[in-house]
Amino acid sequence: MIKSTLYEGYEGPRLPRSVQIQRVNRVIAEELTPCQREILLAYYIDNRKINEIALERGVHKSTVSRTLKRAEKKLRRYLRY
């Protein structure tokens, strides 16, 4: 699960939701590897379980889990600023 990137007590300006969505889509399309992108979208958009994704890809579930964590980390890093 993606951890919240909000900072407790932060009351600064927020970007409009449409801008936030554009930024997320850009990072997913341009910064993630194809494998990271496929796993991230399968897990969060298609609501598939890690075991299902692993079986489909022919890899161990720990491989899917690590790839998902790397994708989430990269997404948070690029969206931080």
C-alpha positions as CSV (number, residue, x, y, z in Angstrom):
1,M,0.0,0.0,0.0
2,I,1.3,3.5,-0.8
3,K,2.1,5.3,2.4
4,S,0.7,8.8,2.8
5,T,3.0,11.5,1.5
6,L,1.2,14.1,3.5
7,Y,3.1,15.6,6.4
8,E,1.4,15.8,9.7
9,G,0.5,19.4,10.5
10,Y,1.4,20.7,7.0
11,E,-0.9,23.5,6.1
12,G,0.8,25.0,3.0
13,P,-0.8,25.4,-0.4
14,R,-2.0,22.3,-2.1
15,L,-2.1,21.6,-5.8
16,P,-5.5,21.2,-7.5
17,R,-6.5,17.6,-7.8
18,S,-6.3,17.7,-11.6
19,V,-2.7,18.8,-11.4
20,Q,-1.9,16.1,-8.9
21,I,-3.4,13.4,-11.2
22,Q,-1.4,14.8,-14.1
23,R,1.8,14.6,-12.1
24,V,1.1,11.0,-11.0
25,N,0.2,9.9,-14.5
26,R,3.4,11.5,-15.9
27,V,5.6,9.8,-13.3
28,I,4.0,6.4,-13.9
29,A,4.4,6.8,-17.7
30,E,7.9,8.3,-17.8
31,E,9.8,7.3,-14.7
32,L,8.8,3.8,-13.9
33,T,10.2,0.8,-15.7
34,P,7.6,-1.2,-17.8
35,C,7.6,-4.0,-15.2
36,Q,7.1,-1.5,-12.3
37,R,4.3,0.2,-14.2
38,E,2.5,-3.1,-15.0
39,I,2.7,-4.3,-11.5
40,L,1.7,-1.0,-9.9
41,L,-1.3,-0.7,-12.2
42,A,-2.4,-4.3,-11.7
43,Y,-2.2,-4.0,-8.0
44,Y,-3.8,-0.6,-7.5
45,I,-6.0,0.0,-10.5
46,D,-7.1,-3.6,-11.3
47,N,-7.2,-4.5,-7.5
48,R,-5.3,-7.8,-8.1
49,K,-3.5,-9.6,-5.4
50,I,0.2,-10.0,-5.3
51,N,-0.2,-13.8,-5.7
52,E,-2.3,-13.4,-8.8
53,I,0.2,-11.1,-10.4
54,A,3.1,-13.4,-9.6
55,L,1.3,-16.4,-11.1
56,E,0.5,-14.5,-14.3
57,R,4.1,-13.3,-14.6
58,G,5.7,-16.6,-13.7
59,V,7.7,-15.2,-10.8
60,H,7.7,-15.6,-7.0
61,K,5.4,-13.3,-5.0
62,S,8.4,-11.8,-3.2
63,T,9.6,-10.6,-6.6
64,V,6.3,-8.8,-7.3
65,S,6.3,-7.4,-3.8
66,R,9.8,-5.9,-4.1
67,T,9.0,-4.5,-7.6
68,L,5.9,-2.9,-6.2
69,K,7.8,-1.4,-3.3
70,R,10.4,0.0,-5.6
71,A,7.7,1.6,-7.8
72,E,6.0,3.1,-4.8
73,K,9.3,4.5,-3.5
74,K,10.1,6.0,-6.9
75,L,6.6,7.5,-7.2
76,R,6.9,9.1,-3.8
77,R,10.3,10.5,-4.6
78,Y,9.3,12.1,-7.8
79,L,6.1,13.6,-6.4
80,R,7.7,15.0,-3.3
81,Y,8.6,18.3,-5.0
